[in-house]
Amino acid sequence: MTNNEAINPGIANVQKRGSRIVAEGMHMLPAASLMKAAGVIDEISDRSKPFVTVVNSFTTQIPGHAHLDKLGKRVVSVLKKKGYNVWYANIGGAVDDGIAMGHFGMKYSLPSRELITDQIETMIGAHPCDAWIGIGNCDKIVPGMLNAMVRLNIPSLYLSGGPMLAGKGGTDLVTVFEGVGKNAAGGMSDGDLEDLAGTACGTCGSCAGMFTANSMNCLAEAVGLAMPGNGTIPAAVWTDEENMEWEINPDRVKFVEKAADVIERMMDKKILPRDIVTKESIDNAFILDLAMGGSTNTVLHTLALAQEAGIKYPLERVNELSDVTPNICKVSPSRPDVHIEDVHRVGGIGAILKAVYEHSEAPLNIDLPTCVGSLKEYVEASPDADGDVVRVGDDAFSEVGGLAILYGNIAPMGSVVKTAGVEEDMMQFEGVAKVFGSQEEALSGILEGKVVDGDVVVLKYEGPKGGPGMQEMLAPTAAIKGRGVKAALITDGRFSGGTRGLCIGHISPEAAAGGPFAILQDGDKIKIDAIGRTINVDLTDEEIARRLEELPEHELKVKRGWLGRYAQHVTSANTGAVMDNV
């Protein structure tokens, strides 16, 4: 798809005529009658007004989304006050990765990104409007909405519900996952672990660290599809912190109420998502990601956004940007005592962007358009680095970015590591492969003490096609950290934004696609150099070729239903795990 090409004639017509498709002409009066019955218009004559669709992802299955119904009602209210007809819809298929973690349900998480984008395409294609606003917060829902924005390419805006406040003692969800490892090693009692689980996640909002949801909510500001504050204004405020009583943050309510003015401006000036999402704005998103050490999942989702926008964006570009972008901010899990609320306290994403712009060689382009004007206005209005949460110059956490793409004979098309979460003495590591057939098998082995110092846990056939669904690996990585074992974990699957330690994911091509990662066996020597950005198995090219020749043809683990269709058409992680559209 080119930058201006519509995905089909129907969407092309929506781009051209918007709501007039269903709101003009005597032949569309039956549609108007139904709109009146639904309460979208009060009188048939109201169909002359513009239509804005609000797409919410409210669900009580996800704490980041449990309050979105209240925020959605505020957005609808301010839009109606401006005289718009408002269609208010809810999407399904939203997955809470923390609840789906560690069982088959996690295989649905990454595929749900495609489902969400497809649902929004369906809604707008079937019920044409003049603009739309997406309200989301967590994991695949955020990129699903961003991808829909560039796919449909009509005026649109993304709003998040905001991050969760840290729990008692500065704890969060990862504290609980790592507590499971400590408990298995005898370092924490059952009762203490249960108490921790009861106080670590205390409010609504996306989990409190720089995990995938918050990383993507922050990147949406840098790329320009979301308003300043989108990623860091907390979802809640404490009314009684000691007793963990809270209410929805009034500042988050004010934030979403601004959406009516912003979408009005975008409609008036005909500002479209693909005017905003360009190769340069993708660069800006990755520069922010590298500066703040975001989740490795952001690489998947940002590459997918580029693909959806018709932009050719090579994975190796991330390393080029990393060379000139210092890691100036670390947030949980990389720095367990710092959470998103702390980033907001010192100026939010604007402060990080300003620090990068003024104190690095990173090619941050602040003249690019955003939903509210330009990035320049945001950066110039933001405070200077505070010196603790955001650090510049010699105080930066590292001279290079917090993410790296590793290449080698088992990852010829790349792999991803969050270097911001790797201890200095683990940045270069040699170990012996210990191969597991599934995440569940690996977790059992780790908790039972079968993984020891010097091991490289190998989890293959967990990629987009092999999993299927590329399930996250927070449970085994947190168990390694919780048990205090000096071991690495490598996989063609992916990690939670809550993962820390020497964990390399997204190995491409994946094992199920016939990649050389499939040939690894117990006892193979693996060399990982996160500084030199290489990952290799100590085998000759001839031995690798021999093993590849002997590999049996991969048989899909799931062949029916949505996951079966997904497994047949998904591509490897180096392309963003997008669908092949065949």
Residue pairs with C-beta under 8 A, 6 or more apart in sequence:
1 7
1 308
1 310
2 310
3 274
3 309
3 310
3 311
4 274
5 310
6 12
6 15
6 153
7 121
7 151
8 125
10 125
11 121
11 124
11 125
11 151
11 152
11 153
13 21
13 128
14 21
14 124
14 125
14 128
14 129
14 152
14 154
15 152
15 153
15 154
17 128
18 50
18 51
18 128
18 129
18 130
18 131
18 154
19 50
19 51
19 85
19 128
19 129
19 130
20 128
21 128
22 28
22 31
22 127
22 128
23 31
23 32
23 47
23 48
23 51
24 47
28 47
29 44
32 41
32 44
32 47
33 44
35 41
35 47
35 85
36 42
36 43
36 44
40 51
40 85
40 86
40 87
41 47
41 49
41 85
46 85
47 85
49 83
49 84
49 85
50 84
50 85
50 130
50 131
50 267
51 84
51 85
51 86
51 87
51 128
51 129
51 130
52 79
52 84
52 85
52 86
52 87
52 129
52 130
52 131
52 132
52 133
52 263
53 86
53 87
53 88
53 89
53 123
53 124
53 127
53 129
53 131
53 132
53 133
54 72
54 75
54 76
54 79
54 86
54 87
54 88
54 89
54 132
54 133
54 135
55 89
55 90
55 91
55 120
55 123
55 132
55 133
55 134
55 135
55 145
56 68
56 69
56 72
56 88
56 89
56 90
56 91
56 135
57 65
57 68
57 90
57 91
57 94
57 116
57 134
57 135
57 136
57 137
57 141
57 145
58 65
58 66
58 68
58 69
58 72
58 90
58 135
59 65
59 66
59 92
59 94
60 66
61 94
61 96
61 99
62 94
62 95
62 96
62 99
62 137
62 138
63 96
63 164
63 201
63 203
63 204
63 205
63 206
63 207
64 96
64 137
64 138
64 161
64 164
64 204
64 205
64 206
64 207
64 213
64 235
65 94
65 136
65 137
65 138
65 141
65 161
66 204
67 161
67 204
67 205
67 235
67 236
67 248
68 135
68 136
68 137
68 161
70 248
71 135
71 159
71 161
71 248
71 252
71 253
71 256
72 88
72 135
74 253
74 256
74 257
75 133
75 135
75 159
75 256
75 257
75 259
75 260
76 86
76 88
78 257
78 259
78 260
79 86
79 133
79 259
79 260
79 263
80 86
81 260
82 260
82 264
84 260
87 127
87 129
89 123
91 116
91 119
91 120
91 123
91 141
92 119
93 112
93 115
93 116
93 119
94 112
94 116
94 136
94 138
94 140
94 141
95 105
95 108
95 109
95 112
95 139
95 140
96 138
96 139
97 106
97 109
97 138
97 139
97 212
97 472
97 474
97 496
98 173
98 207
98 474
99 105
100 106
100 108
100 109
101 472
101 474
101 475
101 496
102 439
102 440
102 443
102 475
103 440
106 439
106 469
106 471
106 472
107 467
107 468
107 469
107 471
107 558
107 563
108 469
108 563
109 139
109 140
109 469
109 471
109 472
110 140
110 300
110 464
110 469
110 470
110 471
110 494
110 577
111 468
111 469
111 562
111 563
111 566
111 570
112 140
112 141
112 144
113 140
113 143
113 144
113 147
113 301
113 304
114 144
114 566
114 579
115 144
115 562
116 140
116 141
116 144
116 145
116 148
117 144
117 145
117 147
117 148
117 151
117 308
120 132
120 134
120 144
120 145
120 148
120 152
121 148
121 151
121 152
124 132
124 148
124 152
124 154
129 154
130 154
130 155
130 267
131 154
131 155
131 156
131 157
131 263
131 266
131 267
132 152
132 154
132 155
132 156
133 156
133 157
133 158
133 159
133 259
133 263
134 145
134 148
134 149
134 156
134 157
134 158
134 159
135 159
135 160
135 161
135 256
136 142
136 144
136 145
136 158
136 159
136 160
136 161
137 160
137 161
137 162
137 205
137 206
137 213
137 217
137 235
138 206
138 212
138 213
139 212
139 213
139 216
139 297
142 158
142 160
142 213
142 216
142 217
142 220
142 301
143 216
143 301
143 304
143 305
145 158
146 158
146 216
146 220
146 223
146 225
146 301
146 305
147 304
147 305
147 308
148 156
149 156
149 158
149 225
149 273
149 277
150 273
150 274
150 277
150 305
150 308
150 309
151 308
152 273
153 272
153 273
153 274
154 272
155 263
155 266
155 267
155 270
155 271
155 272
156 225
156 263
156 266
156 273
157 225
157 226
157 227
157 259
157 262
157 263
157 266
157 371
158 220
158 225
158 226
158 230
159 226
159 227
159 230
159 255
159 256
159 259
160 206
160 217
160 220
160 226
160 230
160 231
161 204
161 205
161 206
161 235
161 252
162 205
162 206
162 232
162 233
162 234
162 235
162 236
162 249
162 252
162 255
163 205
163 206
163 207
163 208
163 213
163 214
163 217
163 231
163 232
163 234
163 235
163 339
163 340
163 341
164 172
164 201
164 202
164 203
164 204
164 205
164 206
164 207
164 208
164 234
164 235
164 236
165 202
165 203
165 205
165 208
165 234
165 235
165 236
165 237
165 238
165 246
165 339
165 341
166 172
166 208
166 332
166 339
166 341
167 175
167 199
167 200
167 201
167 202
167 208
167 244
168 199
168 200
168 202
168 244
169 199
170 336
170 337
170 339
171 196
171 199
171 200
172 200
172 201
172 207
172 208
172 209
172 332
172 339
172 498
173 200
173 201
173 207
173 208
173 209
173 211
173 498
174 207
174 209
174 211
174 332
174 333
174 336
174 474
174 478
174 496
174 498
174 500
175 196
175 200
175 336
176 193
176 196
176 197
176 200
176 201
177 474
177 475
177 478
177 479
177 482
177 498
178 478
178 481
178 482
179 188
179 192
179 193
179 196
179 197
179 482
180 193
180 447
180 475
180 478
180 479
180 482
181 446
181 447
181 478
181 479
181 480
181 481
181 482
181 483
182 188
182 193
182 482
182 483
183 189
183 190
183 193
183 482
184 447
184 479
184 482
184 483
185 449
185 482
185 483
185 484
187 482
188 196
199 244
201 207
201 208
202 244
202 246
203 235
203 236
203 238
203 244
203 246
204 235
204 236
204 246
204 248
205 234
205 235
205 236
206 213
206 214
206 217
206 235
207 213
207 214
207 498
208 214
208 332
208 339
208 340
208 341
209 331
209 332
209 333
209 339
209 340
209 497
209 498
210 218
210 292
210 293
210 294
210 295
210 331
210 332
210 333
210 334
210 340
210 497
211 295
211 333
211 496
211 497
211 498
212 295
212 297
212 298
212 301
212 496
212 497
213 497
214 231
214 340
214 497
215 289
215 292
215 294
215 295
215 297
215 298
215 497
216 295
216 297
216 298
216 301
217 226
217 230
217 231
218 230
218 231
218 232
218 288
218 292
218 294
218 349
219 231
219 285
219 288
219 289
219 294
219 298
219 302
220 226
220 230
220 231
221 227
221 228
221 229
221 230
221 231
221 288
221 349
221 350
221 378
222 281
222 284
222 285
222 287
222 288
222 349
222 353
222 375
223 276
223 277
223 281
223 282
223 284
223 285
223 302
223 305
224 276
224 277
224 281
224 284
224 368
224 369
224 370
224 371
224 375
225 273
225 276
225 277
225 370
225 371
226 371
227 255
227 258
227 259
227 262
227 371
227 372
228 348
228 349
228 350
228 372
228 378
229 251
229 255
229 344
229 348
230 255
231 340
231 348
231 349
232 340
232 341
232 343
232 344
232 348
232 349
233 249
233 251
233 252
233 255
233 344
233 348
234 249
234 251
234 252
234 340
234 341
234 344
235 248
235 249
235 252
236 246
236 247
236 248
236 249
236 252
237 246
237 247
237 248
237 249
237 250
238 244
238 245
238 246
239 245
239 246
239 247
262 371
262 372
265 271
265 372
266 371
271 369
271 371
273 309
274 309
274 310
275 369
276 368
276 369
276 370
276 371
277 305
277 306
277 309
277 311
278 309
278 311
278 368
279 306
279 311
279 313
280 365
280 368
281 365
281 368
282 302
282 305
282 306
282 311
282 313
283 317
283 321
283 363
283 364
283 365
284 364
284 365
284 368
284 375
285 298
285 302
286 302
286 317
286 318
286 321
287 321
287 325
287 356
287 362
287 363
287 364
287 401
288 294
288 349
288 352
288 353
288 356
289 298
289 299
289 302
289 401
289 402
289 403
290 318
290 321
290 322
290 325
290 327
290 362
290 400
290 401
290 402
290 403
291 325
291 326
291 327
291 328
291 329
291 352
291 353
291 355
291 356
291 360
291 362
291 401
291 402
292 327
292 328
292 329
292 330
292 331
292 343
292 352
292 402
293 327
293 329
293 330
293 331
293 334
293 397
293 401
293 402
293 403
293 418
293 419
293 420
293 421
294 402
294 403
294 418
294 497
295 418
295 495
295 496
295 497
296 403
296 416
296 417
296 418
296 494
296 495
296 497
296 499
296 505
296 506
297 472
297 494
297 495
297 496
297 497
298 403
298 497
299 315
299 318
299 403
299 405
299 416
299 506
300 494
300 506
300 573
300 576
300 577
301 576
302 576
303 313
303 315
303 574
303 575
303 576
303 578
304 576
304 577
304 578
305 576
306 312
306 313
306 576
307 313
307 575
307 576
307 578
308 578
315 405
315 413
315 414
315 574
316 405
316 414
318 401
318 403
318 404
318 405
319 404
319 405
319 533
321 362
321 363
321 401
322 400
322 401
322 403
322 404
323 400
323 401
324 360
324 361
324 362
324 363
325 356
325 360
325 362
325 400
325 401
326 356
326 359
326 360
326 392
326 396
326 397
326 398
326 399
326 400
326 401
327 396
327 397
327 398
327 400
327 401
327 402
327 419
327 420
328 352
328 355
328 356
328 359
328 360
328 385
328 390
328 391
328 392
328 396
328 397
329 343
329 352
329 389
329 390
329 391
329 397
330 338
330 397
330 402
330 420
331 338
331 339
331 340
331 342
331 343
331 389
332 338
332 339
332 498
333 421
333 497
333 498
333 499
333 500
334 402
334 418
334 420
334 421
334 500
338 389
342 389
343 349
343 351
343 352
343 389
343 390
345 389
346 383
346 385
346 386
346 388
346 389
346 390
347 354
347 382
347 383
347 386
347 390
348 382
350 378
350 379
350 381
350 382
350 383
351 382
351 383
351 384
351 385
351 386
351 390
352 390
353 364
353 366
353 375
353 378
353 379
353 382
354 379
354 380
354 382
354 383
354 384
354 385
355 384
355 385
355 390
355 392
356 362
356 364
357 364
357 366
357 379
358 392
359 385
359 392
359 393
365 375
366 374
366 375
366 376
366 379
367 374
367 375
367 376
368 374
368 375
370 378
372 378
385 391
385 392
387 395
391 397
397 420
398 419
398 420
400 419
401 419
402 418
402 419
402 420
402 421
403 416
403 417
403 418
403 419
403 420
404 416
404 417
404 419
404 530
404 533
405 414
405 415
405 416
405 533
406 414
406 415
406 416
406 417
406 504
406 528
406 529
406 530
406 533
406 534
406 535
407 413
407 414
407 415
407 533
407 534
407 535
408 534
408 535
408 536
408 537
409 516
409 536
409 537
409 539
409 541
409 544
410 490
410 507
410 515
410 516
410 517
410 519
410 520
410 526
410 535
410 536
410 537
411 504
411 507
411 508
411 515
411 517
411 535
412 508
412 509
412 515
412 516
413 508
413 509
413 515
413 572
413 574
414 506
414 508
414 573
414 574
415 490
415 504
415 505
415 506
415 507
415 508
415 535
416 504
416 505
416 506
416 573
417 502
417 503
417 504
417 505
417 530
418 495
418 499
418 500
418 503
419 427
419 530
421 499
421 500
421 501
421 503
422 500
422 501
422 502
422 530
423 501
423 502
426 486
426 488
426 501
426 502
426 530
427 502
427 529
427 530
427 531
428 528
428 529
428 530
428 531
428 532
429 456
429 488
429 502
429 527
429 528
430 525
430 526
430 527
430 528
431 454
431 455
431 456
431 487
431 488
431 525
431 526
431 528
432 454
432 455
432 456
432 523
432 524
432 525
432 526
433 455
433 456
433 458
433 520
433 521
433 522
433 523
433 524
433 525
433 526
433 537
434 445
434 450
434 451
434 455
434 456
434 457
434 458
434 522
435 458
435 460
435 520
435 521
435 522
436 442
436 445
436 457
436 458
436 459
437 461
438 459
438 462
439 459
439 462
439 471
439 473
439 475
439 476
439 493
442 457
442 459
442 473
442 476
442 489
443 475
443 476
443 479
445 451
445 457
446 457
446 476
446 479
446 480
446 483
446 485
447 479
447 483
449 483
451 457
451 480
451 485
451 487
452 485
452 487
453 485
453 486
453 487
454 486
454 487
455 485
455 487
455 488
456 487
456 488
456 489
456 490
456 526
456 528
457 476
457 480
457 487
457 488
457 489
457 490
458 490
458 491
458 520
458 526
459 473
459 476
459 489
459 490
459 491
459 492
459 493
460 466
460 491
460 492
460 511
460 517
460 518
460 520
461 467
461 492
461 510
461 511
461 512
461 518
461 554
461 557
462 470
462 471
462 473
462 491
462 492
462 493
463 470
463 492
463 493
463 507
463 508
463 510
463 511
463 512
463 513
463 572
463 573
464 470
464 510
464 566
464 567
464 570
464 571
464 572
464 573
464 577
465 510
465 512
465 513
465 554
465 556
465 567
465 570
465 572
466 492
466 510
466 511
466 512
466 513
466 554
466 557
467 493
467 557
467 567
468 556
468 557
468 558
468 563
468 564
468 566
468 567
468 570
469 563
469 566
469 567
470 492
470 493
470 494
470 573
470 577
471 493
471 494
472 493
472 494
472 495
472 496
473 489
473 491
473 493
473 494
473 495
473 496
473 499
473 503
473 505
474 495
474 496
474 498
474 499
476 489
477 489
477 495
477 496
477 499
477 500
477 501
477 503
478 498
478 499
480 487
480 489
480 501
481 500
481 501
487 502
488 501
488 502
488 503
488 504
488 526
488 528
489 501
489 502
489 503
489 504
490 503
490 504
490 505
490 507
490 526
490 528
490 535
491 504
491 505
491 507
492 505
492 506
492 507
492 508
492 510
492 511
492 512
492 515
492 517
492 572
492 573
493 505
494 505
494 506
494 573
495 503
495 505
502 528
502 530
504 528
504 535
505 573
506 573
506 574
507 515
507 517
507 535
507 573
508 515
508 572
508 573
508 574
509 515
509 517
509 572
509 574
510 517
510 572
510 573
511 517
511 518
511 554
512 518
512 554
512 556
513 554
513 572
514 548
514 551
514 554
515 572
516 544
516 548
518 548
518 551
518 554
519 537
519 544
519 547
519 548
519 551
520 526
520 537
521 547
524 537
524 538
524 539
525 537
525 538
526 535
526 536
526 537
526 538
527 534
527 535
527 536
527 537
527 538
528 534
528 535
529 535
537 544
539 547
556 564
556 567
556 568
557 567
558 564
558 567
559 567
566 579
569 579
569 580
569 581
569 582
570 577
570 578
570 579
570 580
571 577
571 578
571 579
571 580
